[in-house]
Amino acid sequence: MTRKLGSSFKVWFKENRSLFVFIALMCVFRSAVADWNDVPTGSMKPTIVEGDRIFINKMAYDLRVPFTHISLMKTGEPAYGDIVIFDSKAADNRLVKRVIGLPGDTVSMIDNRVFINEQPSNYKIVDTSNTVNDYIEQPSHASSKQHFVRTSHTKRAFDSFNQVTVPEGHYLVLGDNRDNSADSRFIGFVPRGEIVGKSEHVAFSMNYDNYYLPRLERFFKPLDPEQT
């Protein structure tokens, strides 16, 4: 009986071998090359909304051993304004935030206005409501990208922080929804080794408030405004 079962399994495996190879290659691809990540919270609004699945370029900064954080080769470094995905030990969770400070930078924030190396960022309001304002934030650094941020009309204790220096091998990250984000103000600086990739586009989006229907207008949408 055991011999018959073993023979049947070998036949079944041989007939489906190509499927197993495909699944294995897909797992390796998603682990080391590219993947998507769901965003269950509003910490990156208005850039990313609940229900978005964002593309992750896992080769943006490193070529890694699949299924590990072991880097075989550096392919780049996080830059100002990059949206990074990282496995935070401090938060015990995978997080999506924006790079604001690079190693060696000094960063401070006064009433939700960011200063990098003592230079103030520029802000242009694009939308407002009774509770929040949406801005385009443009750090003064020449290599910085402009991006959307959201702030509340209600003053919060963490709207400001004193100047800090980003340690070597670490990054300061903030959520675009500044008053509703557990970022470097709470979890500290992000080690380079925790960063698993970069995102620039929405892959697809499901509307949690409307029976999970697809938001077709957000499919393949760039995350940041065009640079001017």
C-alpha positions as CSV (number, residue, x, y, z in Angstrom):
1,M,0.0,0.0,0.0
2,T,2.8,2.4,1.0
3,R,4.7,1.6,-2.2
4,K,1.6,2.2,-4.3
5,L,1.0,5.6,-2.6
6,G,4.7,6.5,-3.2
7,S,4.4,5.6,-6.8
8,S,1.2,7.7,-7.2
9,F,2.9,10.7,-5.6
10,K,5.9,10.5,-7.9
11,V,3.6,10.4,-10.9
12,W,1.5,13.3,-9.6
13,F,4.6,15.3,-8.8
14,K,6.1,14.7,-12.2
15,E,2.9,15.8,-13.9
16,N,2.8,19.0,-11.9
17,R,6.5,19.7,-11.7
18,S,6.3,22.8,-13.9
19,L,3.7,24.2,-11.5
20,F,6.0,23.7,-8.5
21,V,8.9,25.3,-10.4
22,F,6.7,28.3,-11.3
23,I,5.5,28.7,-7.6
24,A,9.1,28.5,-6.3
25,L,10.4,31.0,-8.8
26,M,7.5,33.4,-8.0
27,C,8.3,33.2,-4.3
28,V,11.9,34.0,-5.0
29,F,10.9,36.9,-7.3
30,R,8.5,38.4,-4.7
31,S,11.1,37.9,-1.9
32,A,14.1,39.5,-3.7
33,V,13.0,41.4,-6.8
34,A,9.5,43.0,-6.6
35,D,6.3,42.6,-4.6
36,W,3.3,44.5,-3.5
37,N,2.4,45.6,0.0
38,D,-1.1,46.5,1.4
39,V,-1.5,49.7,3.4
40,P,-4.1,49.1,6.1
41,T,-3.8,52.6,7.8
42,G,-4.0,56.2,6.8
43,S,-0.6,57.2,8.0
44,M,0.5,58.1,4.5
45,K,-2.6,60.1,3.4
46,P,-3.2,61.8,1.1
47,T,-0.4,60.0,-0.9
48,I,-1.5,56.5,0.0
49,V,-5.0,55.6,1.2
50,E,-6.4,52.6,3.0
51,G,-6.9,49.8,0.6
52,D,-4.0,50.7,-1.7
53,R,-1.6,47.9,-2.7
54,I,1.7,49.5,-3.6
55,F,4.5,48.2,-5.8
56,I,7.8,47.4,-3.9
57,N,11.0,47.6,-5.9
58,K,13.1,45.3,-3.7
59,M,16.2,45.8,-5.9
60,A,16.2,49.6,-5.5
61,Y,18.8,49.6,-2.7
62,D,20.1,46.0,-2.4
63,L,20.5,42.7,-4.2
64,R,19.5,40.3,-1.3
65,V,19.6,36.6,-0.6
66,P,15.9,35.5,-1.2
67,F,13.9,35.2,2.0
68,T,16.5,37.1,4.1
69,H,17.8,40.6,4.8
70,I,21.3,39.6,3.8
71,S,22.6,42.1,1.2
72,L,24.8,40.6,-1.6
73,M,25.4,44.0,-3.2
74,K,24.3,47.6,-2.8
75,T,22.4,48.9,-5.8
76,G,21.6,52.4,-4.4
77,E,20.9,54.4,-1.3
78,P,17.6,55.9,0.0
79,A,17.3,59.5,-1.1
80,Y,15.3,62.5,0.2
81,G,11.6,62.0,-0.4
82,D,11.8,58.2,-1.2
83,I,8.9,56.2,0.1
84,V,10.5,53.2,1.7
85,I,9.2,49.9,3.1
86,F,11.0,48.5,6.1
87,D,10.7,45.8,8.6
88,S,10.8,47.7,11.9
89,K,12.1,45.9,14.9
90,A,11.1,48.9,17.1
91,A,7.5,48.7,15.9
92,D,7.5,44.9,15.3
93,N,5.8,45.5,12.0
94,R,6.4,46.3,8.3
95,L,6.0,50.0,7.8
96,V,5.7,52.4,4.9
97,K,7.1,55.9,5.4
98,R,9.0,58.7,3.6
99,V,12.7,59.5,4.0
100,I,13.2,63.0,5.4
101,G,16.7,62.8,6.9
102,L,19.8,61.1,5.6
103,P,22.8,60.0,7.6
104,G,24.6,63.0,9.1
105,D,21.7,65.4,8.5
106,T,20.2,67.6,11.2
107,V,16.4,67.6,11.3
108,S,13.8,69.5,13.3
109,M,10.1,70.3,13.0
110,I,8.2,73.3,14.2
111,D,4.4,73.3,14.0
112,N,4.6,70.6,11.3
113,R,7.2,72.6,9.3
114,V,10.3,70.5,8.6
115,F,13.9,72.0,8.7
116,I,16.7,70.0,7.2
117,N,20.2,71.1,8.0
118,E,18.6,74.3,9.4
119,Q,16.9,75.1,6.0
120,P,13.1,75.4,6.1
121,S,11.0,73.4,3.7
122,N,8.5,75.2,1.4
123,Y,4.8,74.5,1.6
124,K,2.0,75.2,-0.9
125,I,-1.6,74.4,0.2
126,V,-3.6,72.3,-2.3
127,D,-6.7,71.4,-0.4
128,T,-8.4,72.2,2.9
129,S,-11.4,71.0,4.9
130,N,-12.8,71.6,8.3
131,T,-10.3,69.2,9.9
132,V,-7.2,68.9,7.7
133,N,-5.0,70.8,5.2
134,D,-3.2,69.1,2.4
135,Y,0.1,70.6,1.2
136,I,2.8,70.1,-1.3
137,E,6.0,70.0,0.8
138,Q,9.3,70.9,-1.0
139,P,12.4,70.5,1.1
140,S,15.0,73.2,0.3
141,H,17.7,70.6,-0.5
142,A,18.4,70.6,-4.2
143,S,18.0,66.8,-4.6
144,S,14.7,66.6,-2.7
145,K,11.4,65.7,-4.3
146,Q,8.2,67.6,-3.7
147,H,5.4,65.5,-2.1
148,F,2.0,65.7,-0.5
149,V,1.6,66.0,3.3
150,R,-1.5,66.3,5.4
151,T,-1.8,68.2,8.8
152,S,-4.6,68.6,11.2
153,H,-6.1,71.9,12.4
154,T,-5.7,70.6,15.9
155,K,-2.3,71.3,17.5
156,R,-0.6,68.1,18.7
157,A,2.3,67.5,21.1
158,F,4.4,65.9,18.3
159,D,3.9,68.7,15.8
160,S,7.3,69.9,16.8
161,F,10.6,68.3,17.9
162,N,14.0,69.7,18.6
163,Q,16.9,69.4,16.2
164,V,18.4,65.9,16.0
165,T,21.3,64.4,14.1
166,V,20.7,61.3,12.0
167,P,23.3,58.7,12.9
168,E,25.4,57.0,10.2
169,G,23.7,54.0,8.7
170,H,20.3,55.3,9.7
171,Y,17.4,57.4,8.3
172,L,14.8,59.7,9.7
173,V,11.3,58.9,8.3
174,L,7.9,60.5,8.6
175,G,4.4,59.7,7.5
176,D,2.8,62.1,5.1
177,N,-0.2,62.2,7.4
178,R,1.9,64.0,9.9
179,D,-0.6,64.0,12.8
180,N,-1.5,60.3,12.4
181,S,1.7,58.5,11.9
182,A,3.9,56.3,14.1
183,D,7.2,57.2,12.5
184,S,10.7,58.3,13.7
185,R,9.1,60.6,16.2
186,F,8.0,57.4,18.0
187,I,10.2,54.5,16.8
188,G,13.5,56.3,16.3
189,F,15.8,56.3,13.4
190,V,15.5,53.5,10.9
191,P,18.6,51.3,10.3
192,R,19.7,50.8,6.7
193,G,19.5,47.1,7.1
194,E,15.7,47.2,7.9
195,I,14.8,48.8,4.6
196,V,13.5,46.2,2.1
197,G,12.5,48.4,-0.9
198,K,11.1,51.5,-2.4
199,S,7.7,52.4,-3.8
200,E,6.7,54.8,-6.5
201,H,3.3,53.6,-7.8
202,V,0.1,52.1,-6.6
203,A,-0.4,48.6,-8.0
204,F,-4.2,48.4,-7.4
205,S,-6.6,49.6,-4.8
206,M,-9.8,48.3,-3.1
207,N,-12.3,50.5,-1.4
208,Y,-12.8,49.3,2.2
209,D,-15.8,51.6,2.6
210,N,-17.6,50.3,-0.5
211,Y,-17.7,46.5,-0.4
212,Y,-14.0,46.3,-1.4
213,L,-14.8,47.4,-4.9
214,P,-11.8,48.3,-7.0
215,R,-10.8,52.0,-7.3
216,L,-9.8,51.9,-10.9
217,E,-8.6,55.5,-10.9
218,R,-5.9,54.5,-8.5
219,F,-4.5,51.5,-10.4
220,F,-0.9,52.2,-11.4
221,K,-1.1,55.7,-10.0
222,P,2.2,57.5,-9.3
223,L,2.5,58.2,-5.6
224,D,4.0,61.7,-5.9
225,P,3.2,64.8,-8.0
226,E,5.3,65.5,-11.0
227,Q,8.3,67.6,-10.3
228,T,8.2,71.2,-11.4
